[in-house]
Amino acid sequence: MKTGVTPTVSEALEHMVGDLEPGSELPSEAEIASGLGVSRLTVREAIKGLQARGLVDMRKGRRPTVAFPNARPIGDFFTAMIRRDPRQLLDLIEVRLALEVQTATLAATRASRASIDAMELALEDMRRNSSDSDPDAIHAADIRFHAALAAASGNQLLSFLIEAMEAPLHTSRLQSLRGHIVRGGTVGDVIEQHERILQRVIKRDAKGAGAAMKEHLAQTARDLRAALSTF
């Protein structure tokens, strides 16, 4: 096999995958090899590379299929970075500022009644679980609120990126809540921040929604610094 052949085949297969619907089967190894003028072994190695990148799914006895969009590889990267250095949580806040201020702004102009209902339900779950002091339950409701807000933006790529951050945000939210309590705050304060965002969205106040999200994340950053200072 010539040096550099597999990357070229990978590029050709990546274009092929991009032209097919998720769940569609790829042609057989023999068909691909014949069409590209390479060996089946070369094709097999290239497909393994696409599988590792999450672009195709492979099951024994079946042809590879085009994978459905999956945010997990991005989330795994963020999680690994934070595991190595918890202070990367502060960098994650900066990423969220770049994404979620825009998400809130768009949601205020595009939110449907169904997406507003989803945010209201998530907020109600946060309130209900705050009396039990259950951080995991509050976190789960918090995640649903931000996911519903992203969906309300009408931008699928923003929703995908917010979904990708779900796992690392579990650590972020638990630490920021701990820091918030250390600083003398309450769970009710955190819920109130989300309420302000929601009210700006309901009132179709794009500028206000973006500002409320920015303040929420600035508060989260202060809480995280308080939590990380105790490490």
C-alpha positions in Angstrom: 0.0 0.0 0.0 1.5 3.4 -1.0 2.2 5.9 1.7 -0.6 8.4 2.0 -3.2 6.2 0.3 -5.4 5.7 3.4 -5.9 9.4 4.1 -6.9 10.0 0.5 -9.4 7.1 0.8 -10.6 8.5 4.1 -11.3 11.9 2.4 -13.3 10.2 -0.4 -15.3 8.2 2.1 -15.9 11.3 4.3 -17.5 13.0 1.2 -19.5 9.8 0.6 -20.8 9.8 4.2 -21.7 13.5 3.9 -23.9 12.8 0.9 -25.9 10.0 2.6 -28.6 10.2 5.2 -27.9 9.0 8.8 -28.6 5.3 9.1 -27.8 4.6 5.4 -25.5 1.7 4.5 -22.2 2.4 2.8 -21.4 0.4 -0.4 -19.6 -2.9 0.2 -15.8 -2.8 0.7 -15.4 -4.4 -2.7 -17.5 -1.8 -4.4 -15.6 1.1 -2.7 -12.2 -0.5 -3.4 -13.1 -1.0 -7.1 -14.4 2.6 -7.4 -11.3 4.1 -5.8 -8.8 1.7 -7.3 -7.4 0.6 -4.0 -7.4 -2.6 -2.0 -10.1 -3.8 0.3 -7.7 -3.6 3.2 -7.1 0.1 2.5 -10.8 0.7 2.5 -11.2 -1.3 5.8 -8.6 0.8 7.5 -10.1 4.1 6.3 -13.6 3.0 7.5 -12.1 2.2 11.0 -10.7 5.7 11.0 -14.2 7.2 10.3 -15.7 5.0 13.0 -13.2 6.3 15.5 -14.3 9.8 14.6 -17.9 8.9 15.1 -18.9 9.3 11.4 -19.9 5.7 10.8 -21.3 2.9 12.9 -20.1 -0.7 12.5 -21.8 -3.9 13.6 -20.6 -7.4 13.1 -22.2 -9.0 10.0 -23.5 -5.7 8.6 -22.2 -3.0 6.3 -21.1 0.2 8.0 -23.8 2.8 8.3 -23.7 6.6 8.4 -23.8 7.6 12.1 -26.4 9.9 13.4 -25.0 13.2 14.8 -23.4 12.5 18.2 -22.1 15.2 20.5 -20.3 12.7 22.7 -16.8 13.0 21.2 -16.8 16.8 21.9 -18.2 16.2 25.4 -15.5 13.6 26.0 -12.8 16.1 25.0 -14.1 18.7 27.4 -14.5 16.2 30.2 -10.9 14.9 29.8 -9.5 18.5 29.8 -11.4 19.3 33.1 -10.4 16.0 34.7 -6.7 16.9 34.1 -7.1 20.4 35.4 -10.3 21.5 37.2 -9.4 25.1 36.5 -10.4 24.5 32.9 -13.9 24.9 34.3 -13.3 28.7 34.1 -12.3 28.3 30.4 -15.5 26.4 29.9 -17.4 29.5 31.3 -15.8 31.6 28.5 -17.0 29.0 25.9 -20.5 29.2 27.4 -20.4 33.0 27.2 -19.6 32.8 23.5 -22.4 30.4 22.9 -25.2 30.9 25.4 -25.5 34.7 25.3 -26.2 34.3 21.6 -28.5 31.4 22.3 -30.6 33.4 24.7 -30.7 36.4 22.3 -32.0 34.2 19.5 -34.5 32.4 21.8 -36.1 35.7 22.7 -37.0 36.2 19.0 -37.7 32.6 17.9 -39.0 30.7 20.9 -42.2 28.7 20.3 -44.9 28.1 23.0 -43.7 24.5 23.3 -40.1 25.5 24.0 -41.2 28.1 26.6 -43.3 25.4 28.2 -40.2 23.2 28.3 -38.2 25.9 30.1 -41.0 26.6 32.5 -41.2 22.9 33.4 -37.4 22.7 33.9 -37.6 25.7 36.1 -40.4 24.3 38.2 -38.3 21.1 38.7 -35.5 23.2 39.9 -37.8 24.9 42.5 -39.3 21.5 43.6 -35.9 19.9 44.1 -34.4 22.9 45.8 -36.4 22.1 49.0 -34.8 18.6 49.1 -31.3 20.0 48.6 -30.6 17.4 45.9 -27.7 18.8 43.8 -28.0 16.1 41.1 -31.8 16.7 40.7 -31.3 20.4 40.5 -28.4 19.9 38.0 -30.6 17.7 35.8 -33.4 20.3 35.7 -30.7 23.0 35.0 -29.5 21.0 32.1 -33.0 20.7 30.7 -33.5 24.4 31.0 -30.4 25.3 29.0 -31.2 22.6 26.4 -34.7 23.9 26.0 -33.3 27.4 25.6 -30.9 26.2 23.0 -33.7 24.4 21.1 -35.7 27.7 21.3 -33.0 29.5 19.5 -33.9 27.5 16.3 -30.2 26.9 15.6 -29.5 23.1 15.5 -25.7 23.6 15.7 -26.0 25.7 18.9 -28.2 22.9 20.3 -25.6 20.3 19.3 -22.8 22.2 21.1 -24.9 22.7 24.2 -25.7 19.0 24.2 -22.0 18.3 23.8 -21.2 20.1 27.0 -23.7 18.3 29.1 -21.3 15.9 30.8 -18.6 18.5 31.7 -21.3 20.9 32.8 -22.3 18.4 35.5 -19.0 19.0 37.2 -19.2 22.7 36.6 -22.7 23.1 38.1 -22.0 21.0 41.1 -18.8 23.1 41.8 -20.4 26.4 41.1 -23.4 25.6 43.4 -20.9 24.6 46.1 -19.0 27.9 45.6 -22.3 29.8 45.6 -23.2 28.4 49.0 -19.7 29.1 50.3 -20.2 32.7 49.3 -23.4 32.9 51.3 -25.8 32.4 48.4 -28.8 30.1 48.1 -30.2 27.7 45.6 -33.1 30.1 45.3 -30.7 32.8 44.0 -29.6 30.4 41.2 -33.2 29.7 40.3 -33.9 33.4 40.2 -31.1 33.9 37.6 -32.8 31.4 35.4 -36.2 33.0 36.0 -34.8 36.4 34.7 -33.6 34.8 31.5 -36.9 33.1 30.9 -38.9 36.3 31.5 -36.8 38.2 29.0 -37.4 35.4 26.5 -41.2 35.4 27.1 -41.2 39.2 26.7 -39.3 38.8 23.4 -36.6 41.1 24.8 -33.5 39.8 22.9 -31.1 42.3 24.4 -32.4 41.7 27.9 -32.3 37.9 27.5 -28.6 38.1 26.4 -27.8 40.4 29.3 -29.5 38.1 31.8 -27.6 35.1 30.5 -24.3 37.1 30.6 -24.9 38.0 34.2 -25.9 34.4 35.1 -22.6 33.1 33.7 -20.6 35.9 35.3 -22.1 34.9 38.7 -21.3 31.2 37.8 -17.7 32.2 37.2 -17.5 34.0 40.6 -19.0 30.9 42.3 -16.5 28.6 40.5 -13.5 30.7 41.6 -14.8 30.4 45.2 -15.1 26.6 44.9 -11.8 26.1 43.2 -10.0 28.2 45.8 -10.8 25.5 48.4 -9.0 22.8 46.4 
